[in-house]
């Protein structure tokens, strides 16, 4: 993107465009992690699921010619890995954090192994909606190229937000996450709910991964993910376990990572990496400001091991 | 699931008889080895599914990792940073903290070593080496102690904060290496100013393995003695077992947490120093190689026992070292070793559930 013709105005437009483009994987991964954490478990392995989803989506799209089938298969690959995490963590005395890190290694390793043949070929990718065609400026047109997955993610965030409050399933997940004892007393199977939540969370993370390989950057290679899966954990805390806030947080994280390149295009080249780190500093700052040794983080599920 | 569930059961109940201690030791060996065998069967099945002979694969892994002096050196070279980053998890774990920030302590420790190494490069090599090690351990230790302090004084979860701190550390590292501290002569690969050949710590005499391995082994032994055979280590484990009991006993909980975090971070920082002063000669992006994350798994598999870290890290280093051999001989992708590691970790972590389940390993009631 050429920001020089617009001068400094290019910066906010590039950040907006970057936020929309980069935030979609963040959005899906964080919604998945939000669901898993609401049920009282933490899945640090979403990074592995993301990479697996990226590989599976790209591979299927290449083999069948249908990128949407690729998205679906990516989701199911994520579902299987989520199921694995959920089942192993249901065994007594198994630590969910350690299993998450194991899954991260397993998922990325498996994806690299199976994805070797797909590094070279070019697979059909997802189309974009050109919402910016009314504008004369090519910058604005580029910034408003929106992928359907972004819109699906927004709808999903709204739907999850509503479902956590208003549906039986949402309430069961929240109850299991807040008090396993209460859930048991009500006759719900705590582990089953958590396994399903982790599996569905894995599905969403897999879809997020397919966005990476099928839309932006839009190819499959081993350096594709830059840690979006791990960041999801920070993002969910930043969003205080509220799905709609995950959407805002994903936009913010995406915008922050677009800020560096945008500033570079108008000649500000120092501090590139420091801008990239702003979301983490913000998240840490919010945790420091709101935590106290005497009580839980506000909004955190009571059973979540990392907030106790 | 509370964090204390992953701590070794050994020591929470004193073994009354030598035979009881023996049973527990047998349990700690039989379960992981059994899990490893299961993992090998699963991986073997996967290999035969894609049409490779699993026995041939394992023979090659053994050959590439442990069959010759050359293979051993390759293995140990890869194990060295893992030993130190595993300690970054194992030491704070004694006080019940799960820290996953070793990667950040490693890169910042390496950066500090490179800066000090260049600043002191006029001095005698011994001064420079000691200065680099001290700087790396101080910075790495301080970084991890920060996560411990946030936990103790502000109640911020240490797992999350250490993960965030890792990202911040990597951003700071990249900022300094590509910005203010960049050596103008490093064109394609931004690096800091070289520390100079005279100041490199080099290899262990007679071996092609750098001194980082010796640092790691020494650190593990010191950590083991500290944790298992001193009053201070006992105090750490009381904090890990039950914070309220430790407070009631009048132990300085905050200081113990900070010390355990500082020591762990110092180990990871030292790993960064070894990478800079024995391998690369300056700080550059090669330091961000995932040693910190691999160390987390080493520590969990070793059940946070500093001595058990040594064989586990060696095994892991061996698997990684055999990757090239599998690639050349069987035309397997280089990610094959990652798949094997991933399967092994998942099975071994799942086997955690078996501890205390077998009658024959339990102490006899008298």
Interface residues (C-beta under 8 A of the other chain):
Chain A: X44 X48 X84 X88 X89 X91 X92 X93 X94 X95 X96 X97 X98 X99 X101 X102 X103 X104 X105 X106 X107 X108 X109 X110 X111 X112 X113 X116 X222 X227 X230 X231 X233 X234 X237 X270 X271 X272 X273 X274 X276 X277 X280 X281 X283 X284 X287 X288 X291 X292 X293 X294 X295 X297 X305 X306 X307 X308
Chain B: X1 X2 X3 X5 X6 X98 X100 X150 X152 X153 X154 X155 X156 X157 X159 X160 X161 X163 X164 X165 X167 X168 X171 X172 X174 X175 X178 X179 X293 X294 X296 X297 X300 X333 X334 X335 X336 X337 X338 X339 X341 X342 X343 X345 X346 X349 X350 X352 X353 X355
